[in-house]
Amino acid sequence: MESVAGRRLRIPARESPMAQTTENQNLREEFNRWAEAGRGEGMKDDHLPITLPVLDRMQLAPGDSVLDAGCGAGWLLRLLAERVTEGRVVGMDVSDEMVRHARRNCAELPQVMAVPGSVDEIPWESEFFTKVVSVESAYYWPDPAAGLREIFRVLRPGGSAWILINYYRDNPHCHQWGELLTVPTHLLAAEEWAQMFRQAGFAGVEHARISDPTPGPAEYTGRWFRDAAQLAAFRAEGALLVYGAKPGQS
Ligand SMILES: C[S@@+](CC[C@H](N)C(=O)[O-])C[C@H]1O[C@@H](n2cnc3c(N)ncnc32)[C@H](O)[C@@H]1O
């Protein structure tokens, strides 16, 4: 049992420590640095405009049990908790420092908890969650196919998975990120992601683009895009959403 904001939650977690692969260790160290620099909270600004349409599509119900895989500092856990008022919202992240931030940022929400763990070995019992969402995390997973198989395992029959990413092959305006990031990434096409969903067992697999209507700056001074025009083109192409359902009745 673990206490979250004074309420004792029964945690159906599996007794499996995070897979201590070198890849996971590198991810943990890199994203711990991001968390310590406050970048976990800062990502909300960039990811909120593409995430809100996904929340609408997910049709969350008050009694849902939702996993956010790669939850970062937990801003999405708070949004999920506004909709999932009677069920359970669980954030999981390979970075224990991100998890600490997420716990702190959600401390007063009794239906929310955050746990350290890697998507290739989700520390949770099978068939628990009704929905799994993941924002801007999947292209970092060392073995995305294994991650999708684990997500399939922890979903109830009839449950659904929603993966949103900004770094994918069909959007040429993000390809430069691979060289700027200090951890390995996967630059896959929408159809390759969809195929991995199907191979993991998902049905009704589809993908969609979520464009970002945020007005761009007149001048871009960051390092991720060549200039303001490329940032605008990137946002117009949109993020990639891939989703599918676990066959069966919930
Ligand atoms: C770009 S951040 C996005 C965080 C959050 N979803 C958001 O939108 O603010 C990527 C997150 O994925 C996490 N992550 C990367 N690989 C992971 C893995 N294999 N298992 C779980 N989390 C992972 C990182 O630690 C990091 O917090």
The ligand as an SDF file (V2000), in Angstrom:
LIG
                    3D

 27 29  0  0  0  0  0  0  0  0999 V2000
    9.7390   14.4640  -24.0890 C   0  0  0  0  0  0  0  0  0  0  0  0
    9.3410   13.8390  -22.5110 S   0  0  0  0  0  0  0  0  0  0  0  0
    7.5540   13.9760  -22.4890 C   0  0  0  0  0  0  0  0  0  0  0  0
    7.0010   13.9200  -21.0810 C   0  0  0  0  0  0  0  0  0  0  0  0
    5.4930   14.1060  -20.9790 C   0  0  0  0  0  0  0  0  0  0  0  0
    4.7580   13.0520  -21.6200 N   0  0  0  0  0  0  0  0  0  0  0  0
    5.0950   15.4610  -21.5410 C   0  0  0  0  0  0  0  0  0  0  0  0
    4.4530   15.4960  -22.5970 O   0  0  0  0  0  0  0  0  0  0  0  0
    5.4680   16.4670  -20.9450 O   0  0  0  0  0  0  0  0  0  0  0  0
    9.5980   12.0990  -22.7100 C   0  0  0  0  0  0  0  0  0  0  0  0
    9.3530   11.3280  -21.4220 C   0  0  0  0  0  0  0  0  0  0  0  0
    9.3380    9.9280  -21.7150 O   0  0  0  0  0  0  0  0  0  0  0  0
   10.0420    9.2660  -20.6970 C   0  0  0  0  0  0  0  0  0  0  0  0
   10.5240    7.9780  -21.2270 N   0  0  0  0  0  0  0  0  0  0  0  0
   11.4420    7.8040  -22.2100 C   0  0  0  0  0  0  0  0  0  0  0  0
   11.6260    6.5030  -22.4350 N   0  0  0  0  0  0  0  0  0  0  0  0
   10.8130    5.8340  -21.5820 C   0  0  0  0  0  0  0  0  0  0  0  0
   10.5570    4.4580  -21.3410 C   0  0  0  0  0  0  0  0  0  0  0  0
   11.2040    3.5020  -22.0120 N   0  0  0  0  0  0  0  0  0  0  0  0
    9.6540    4.1220  -20.3930 N   0  0  0  0  0  0  0  0  0  0  0  0
    9.0080    5.1020  -19.6900 C   0  0  0  0  0  0  0  0  0  0  0  0
    9.2170    6.4080  -19.8750 N   0  0  0  0  0  0  0  0  0  0  0  0
   10.1060    6.7850  -20.8170 C   0  0  0  0  0  0  0  0  0  0  0  0
   11.1550   10.2340  -20.3290 C   0  0  0  0  0  0  0  0  0  0  0  0
   11.7350    9.9510  -19.0820 O   0  0  0  0  0  0  0  0  0  0  0  0
   10.4410   11.5580  -20.3900 C   0  0  0  0  0  0  0  0  0  0  0  0
    9.8800   11.9320  -19.1590 O   0  0  0  0  0  0  0  0  0  0  0  0
  1  2  1  0
  2  3  1  0
  2 10  1  0
  3  4  1  0
  4  5  1  0
  5  6  1  0
  5  7  1  0
  7  8  2  0
  7  9  1  0
 10 11  1  0
 11 12  1  0
 11 26  1  0
 12 13  1  0
 13 14  1  0
 13 24  1  0
 14 15  1  0
 14 23  1  0
 15 16  2  0
 16 17  1  0
 17 18  1  0
 17 23  2  0
 18 19  1  0
 18 20  2  0
 20 21  1  0
 21 22  2  0
 22 23  1  0
 24 25  1  0
 24 26  1  0
 26 27  1  0
M  CHG  2   2   1   9  -1
M  END
$$$$
